Amino acid sequence: MVLEIRLGDVVRLRKIHPCGSFEWEVVRLGADIGIRCLKCNRRVLLERSVFRKRLKAFVVRGEEAPAGPPASTPEGY
């Protein structure tokens, strides 16, 4: 099963952060998932498999990416 993760998602993780927060915002997508604590702004990179194990719930979903091909640059650039 593929877990759909979007930029801007706010997620709740299973373990509490030392600052006292459970909620994080997804700020980077790639081989690793970049998340930012919503209370203390600490940034962390997690491997996708680790992120999936620690994820408890989606609090807020980010915007869905457009379905079309990527926008091209005008000719001459």
N, C-alpha and C positions, 0 to 999 in steps of 0.2 A: 504494500500500500504506500502510495506517495503522499507525503505531507506537504500541502501547499502553504508556503510561507511567503509573505509579502512584506515589502518595505513599509514601515509605519505600523505594523502589527504591534499591539500591546499584549504581552503574554504573562501568565502567572507561572512561576517555576515551583517545583516541589519543596525546595529548601529555602529558608529565609536568608537574605543577604545580611552581613554583619551590621549594616545600617538600620535594619528592621523592616525592609521592604521585600515583597514577593513579586512586584510587577516590574517588567522590563519592556523596552521598546526595541524592535528590530531596526537596526540602522545600516546593516551591510548584509548582502547576500552573495554567496560564492561557494567555494569549497568549504569555507568556514562561515558561521553565522555570527555577525557582530550584534551585540545587544548592549543597551545603555540602561542603567538603573534609573528609575523615575524619581527616586528620592535623593540620591547623592551624586547622580550623573556619572558614576563609574562605568567605564566601557570594558567589555570582555569579549574575546573571540572564543567561540566553541565550535568544535567539529560538529557536523550535521548529526552524526549518530549520538553524540553526547547531548546535543540540544534536544533531540527527540526523546531521549530517556528522561531528561529533567523537566520537560514541558508538562504542565498540569492542565492548563486551559488557555484559550484565547479570550482576552477581555474585550479588546476592540480590534476589528480587522482593518488593515490598511487598504488603500485604493488598489483596485485590480489593474494590472498592466494592460495596455491596449492590445487588441488581438491581431492587428495588422503587422506588416513588415516594418522594420525600423525606419525612421525618417532619414532620407538621404540628404546630403548637402547639395546646394545648387552648383551647377557646373562652373568651373573656373576657380574653385577654391582648393 
